[in-house]
Amino acid sequence: LTVCLDSGLPTVLVNRAEDLPRSSSVVSDDICGMRLAVEHLVGLGHRRIGHLAGPDGLSTGVLRRQGFEAAMRAAGLDPTAITVARAYSRAEGQAATAALLDAAPGLTAIAASNDLLALGAYLELARRGLSCPHDISIVGHNDIPLADIIAPPLTTVRNAPAQMGEAAARLLLERLADPDAEIGARLMPAQLILRGSTQAVR
């Protein structure tokens, strides 16, 4: 990625952003997406909510963690039950969930920064003899393919990949037509998709 950005070729980042404004980007509203997830869980009566954060080196991990912390504080809840995963994968999601549950026993819900992390949480709950959503509700992020047919179907935040791709293509065409066009970021709206992995606190 660094080579591409430094080569002088027109580049548009999709679903990632940089602190340095070297290239235009199209990203989901990650802060809002995590706020939607937390507000949904709070609306179901959850008060002890943990977060599986994405890697600190990725903008999605950083922004979604910020969104989680801000939403928890806005709800008057403790935002400190957070474990940072080393990568977006099921294996890292399971490891991060194990660390989270050991550090913060009594959680009733988990908001994950990514659907693969959420699926890893499913694995760790099963290993511990717990079930989703009866023991712990889980919300993911991204709405990956097949998220609707796993058991239970995953409640998640959809980040509109098709619309992001279209917006990125338009930005790239603009840069090709005018290499001096202003570098900017397009923020795409997030949408909460309700499925079977969350339920009200009993």
N, C-alpha and C positions, 0 to 999 in steps of 0.2 A: 504493500500500500504506500509506503513512504517513497519507494522508487517511482511509482506512478505519479504521485503528487509532485515530486520534484523534477519530473522529466519535462515539464512545460506543456504536456498534453492536457486538453480540457478534461476535467474530472468532476464527477458529482458523486458524493457519498450517499448511500441509501441505508437508513436505519442506524447510522452512526454519525457522530459529529466530532469535530476537533476543537480544541480550545483556540488554536491558531487559525485565523481565517484564510487558509490557503486554498480552499475549495468550497464550492456550494454544497449543500446537503439537503436531504429530505428525510425528516425523522418524525416518528410518532411523538405525540405529546406524552412523554414518559411520566412526567410528574403528575399530570392529570389522570393518566391511566392507573397509577398506583393509588391515587386518591379515591378513584371510583371503587377499587378493590377494597380498600379499608372501610370506606363508607358503607359498602354493601355488608361487610362482616359486622360492623358496629350496628347496623340496622337490624341484624339478626340476633342481637343481644351479646355478641362477643366482646369481651373486655380484655382478655389476655391473648394478644395476637402477636405472633412472631413473623420475622421476615427472613426469607432466603435471598440474600443479596447477590447480584451478579458480580463478576470480577471488578476490582477497583480500577483496572486499566481500561475498561470499556465505558463509553458514555452512557450506555443503557443501564449498566450496573450502578453507576454513580447517581444518575438522575432518578431512577426508580427508587433507590434507597432514600434520596432526599424527599421524594414524594411520599414514601411510607412514613418517614419521621414527621414530616409536616402534618400529614393527615391524622396521625396518632395524637400529636400535640393538640391539634384543633379539636379533637374529640375528648380531650382531657385524659388521655391514656398514656401509659409508659411506653416510649418508643425504643427502648434499649434492647429488646429481645431480637437480636440480629446476628446472623452468621453469614459471613462472606464466602461464597463458593469460589473455587479456584478456576472453574471453567463452567460453561453452560453445557452440562451433560447430566444424564440420569445418575451415573456413578457419583459425580460430585454433588448432585442434589441429595442423594442418599446419605453421603458422608456429612454434608452440611446440616441435614435434618437431624442426624444422630447427635451432632454437637449442639444444635439448638435445643433439642428436647432435654439433653443432659444438663445444659446450663440454665434452662428456664422451664422446669417441670410445671405442669398445670396449664400449659397453653391449650386453648380450645380452637384456635384457628392459625393458619399459616398463609401469608401472602408471598408468593414466590415471584422472583424477578423474571422468570422465564418458564415456559411450559415443561421443558426437559427437567428443570430443577423440581418442578411440581411432581412430575412422574417419579423422580427419585424419592420424593417425600412419600409417595404411595408405597414404594418398596420398603422404606424404613418403618412406616407404620405397620405394614404387614409383618415384618420381621419381629416387631415388638408385640404382636398380637392385638394391635389396635386397628380400627377401621375408619375409613373416610366415607361419609361425613359424620358418622355417629359419635366417634370420639374426637376427631379433629377435622374441621372444615379446611378445605384447601382452595386457593385461587391461584391460577397461573397468569401468564402474560405472553401474548403473541397469537393465540388461537391457531396452533399448528395443525396441519392435516391429521385426521384421526382423533383429535382431541375430543370429538363428540361421540366416539364409539368405544372408548376405554371404559373400564368399570371402576368407579362411577364416571359418567361423562364429566369432563373438567369445566368448571366455571372459570372463565379466563377473560383477559382483556384483548380485544381484537385491535390490531394496529394497521389494518387496511393495506396489505402489501401491494395489491394491484394498483390502488390509487397512488401509493408511494412511487411505484415504478413509472406510472404515467407522468407524474410530476417531475421525476428525475429526468425522464427522457426530454420533456419540454425544456428543463433547465440546461441540459446538455446541448440541445439544438440552439438555444439562445447563446451559449458560450461559443459554439462553433461559428455562428453568424457574427458574433461580436466578442472577440477574445478579451476586450476591455470592459465587458459588462460587469456590473457590480456583483461581487460575491455575497451570497446570502443564504439563509436557511428557510426552508418551508416546513412548517409545523402542521402535521396531519392530526385530526381528532382521533381520540381513542374511544372505544365502545366496550362496555361491559357485556359479556355474553353469559347469561345465567343457565347453568346446567345442574347436574346432580351432586357435585362435590362440596356443596355448602348447604347448611341447614341451620335453623334457629337453635340457640342454646336451650338444652332441655332442663 
